């Protein structure tokens, strides 16, 4: 069997090739260029990318860990939860998001890691100064903010649960960031929440965070439905 682009590669080249396949496949998923109904198999992807099965296998394994693909009887497919599952997952996400601040309100001894929050605020200020172009992969940056905010409250298990939920809904949430206004609004809201938590204005921070993740579950579901429709049309 031909090894395509992998033939004669050094270990360093092979590592670079694995990264290339992973990022290329991930980019196609995040940008909606792969239909949720499309079968993703090692032979098919290897032929498309002109590589052997090994880098494809490793890329699919990483994407599985990222929560972007799932195993099926025929190989892999892009993860798209049902609307019922989305409703339940979004409800859980909101509960987990708010709990990080809520526990600090209930217990004055719970203090957020202000150094971590200040560093996160600086990162988002840099993005505010030079806003990124609208791109579905912005969801990863958004998740990073929520992880830092949750982790700073001191409950690692709470953050682990949030990470798991976000991975399950990432394939739909990524379509929230295809418009410039959505990206800039998210940046501004993140910065407001961080400033409020750092200032220990926790009730106000909780309100701002609640508004950010969705005051109404129905509004969130509407966005998710629209995103899923776009995914279907892209397919």
N, C-alpha and C positions, 0 to 999 in steps of 0.2 A: 504493500500500500504506500502511495506517495505521502511523504510527510510535509509537502507544501512548504510554507514559509519557515517551518521548524528545522528543515534539513541543514546540517552543518553549523547549527547555532552553538555558541559558547554558553556556559551557565548564566552569564550576565545577560546575554541576548535572550535566552529563554525566559528569564525573569521579566525582562522588559516586554516580551511577547505576551506573557500571561497577563501582565497589567494592561496591555493594549486591548486584549480580547475582553477582559473584565470591564474596562471602562467604556469600550465601544458598545458592548451589549447592554450595559447598565444605562448608557445614554439613550439608546434606542427605546428601552423600556420607559424611562422617565419622561421621554418626549412623546410618548404615545405612538411610536412608529411600529410597535409590535402589538398586534391584536390579542386580547385576552383569550381568544379562541385559537390562536396559532400554536401549533405543536413545536416545542423547542427540544430538539434532540441533538446529541453530540455529532452524528454524521452530517446532519443538515447544516448545523452551525459551522462545523469544521470546513465544509465545502464552501459555505458563504464567505468565511473569513480566510480561506486558503491556509488553514493550519491543521495540525493533527488534533486528535481527540483530547489529548492531555490538557492543553491550556483551556479548551472549551469546558472540560469536566471541572477544572478548578474554578473557572469563572462561574459556572452554574452553582457550584457548592457555596461560593461566597455570596452569590445573589440569593441563595436559599437562606443563608444566615442573615442577610439584610432584610429579609421578609418581602422581597420583590417577586420571587417565584416560588412555586410549590411543586412537589413531585406529583405526577399523575401516572396512570397506567401506561402511557405512551412516552413518558419522559418528563418534561417540565412545562409549566404554563405560568403566565403572569398572574399574580394574586389579585383577585377582585372579589371582596366579600359581598354577600347578598345585602340587599337593603335592610333586611331584618337584622342581620349581623352588624351592619354599620350602625344602626340605631343603638344597639346594645353596646357596641364598642365605643361610640362617641359618648354615650352616657357615662360609661366607665372612665373614659379619658377626662371628662369634665370633673368627675368626682376626685380623681387622682390629682389633677392639676390644682384644684382649689384646696385640697387637704394640706399641701405643703405650707401654705400661708395660714390656713385655718388652725393648724396645730400650734403655730407660733402665737396666734391671737389667744387661744385657750390657755396656753402655758407660757408665761413671761420668761421662764427659764430657757425656752427654746429660742435660740438666736441664729439668724441666718449668717452664713459666711460672707461677710461684707467685702472681703478682699476678692473672693471669687466673683461676686456680683459686680464689683467695680471694674474688674478686668473684662467681664462680659459686656458691661456698658460701654467700655472703650472700644470693643470690637464692633458693636452696633453703631457707635458714633462714626467710626470710620466708614461703615457701609452707608450711613446717612449722608456723609460728605461726598461719597462717590457711590451712588446707588447702583447695584448690579442690574443687568438687563433681566427682564422677565424670563424665567426659565423654570420648568417643573422641578428641577433639581434643587431649587431654593428651599424646598420642603425639608431638606436635610439640615440646612442652616437653622430653619425654624425649630426643628426638633432639638437641635443642639441647645438653643436658648432655653427651651422648656426643661431639658435635662439638667442644665446648670442651675436653673431656678429651683427645681425640685431637690436636687442634691444639696444645695446650699442650706436647706432647712434641716438637714441632719439625719434623714431617714433613708438609708440606702435601699431598703426593700421597697419603699414607696416609689423611688426612682426606677428601680428595675422593672416594676410592674408597668410604669408609664412607658418605658422604652419598648416593652413587649407589645403594648396596645398600639403605640405609634407605628411600629413595624407592620402590624396587621392592616392598618388603614392608610399606609403611605401611598399605595398605588392609586388611591382615589384622591387623597389630600394633595398630591403633587399638582393636580390640575387647578388648585386654588391660585397658583402663582404664575399664570400665563399672561396676566395683565399688569402693566406698570403700576397702576394705582393700588393694586392689591399688595405689591411688594413694598412700596413706600409706606403704606398705611401700617403694614406689619412691623416695619422697622420703627416707626414712631411709637406704636403701641408697646413694643418691647422695651424701648427706652423709658417710657413713662412708668411702666410696671417696675423696672429695675430701680429707678430713682425713688419711687414710693417705698419700696421694700428697704432700700438702703437708709432712707430717712425714718424708718420704723413707723411709717404711716400705713400700718397693716390693714385696717378696715378699708381704706381707700384703695390699697393695692389689690385686695381681694375683689373689690368691685370692678376694678380695671381689668384684672385677669379674667373674671367671669365674663365680662363684656367681650374680651378678646377671643376667648375660646368658643363663645356662643351663648348668649343669654337664653336663647330658645333652641331647644333640640330640633324643633321643626325647621328652623332656619338652616341649621347645620345639615339636616337631611336634604333640604332643598338644594343646597350647594353640592352635596354628595351625588344627588340624583343627576344634576346637570353635568357634573364631572364624569359620571358613568356613561351618560349619553354621549359626551364628547369622545370618550374612549371607544364606545361602540362605533361611532361614525368614523373615527380614525382607523378602525379595523376594517 
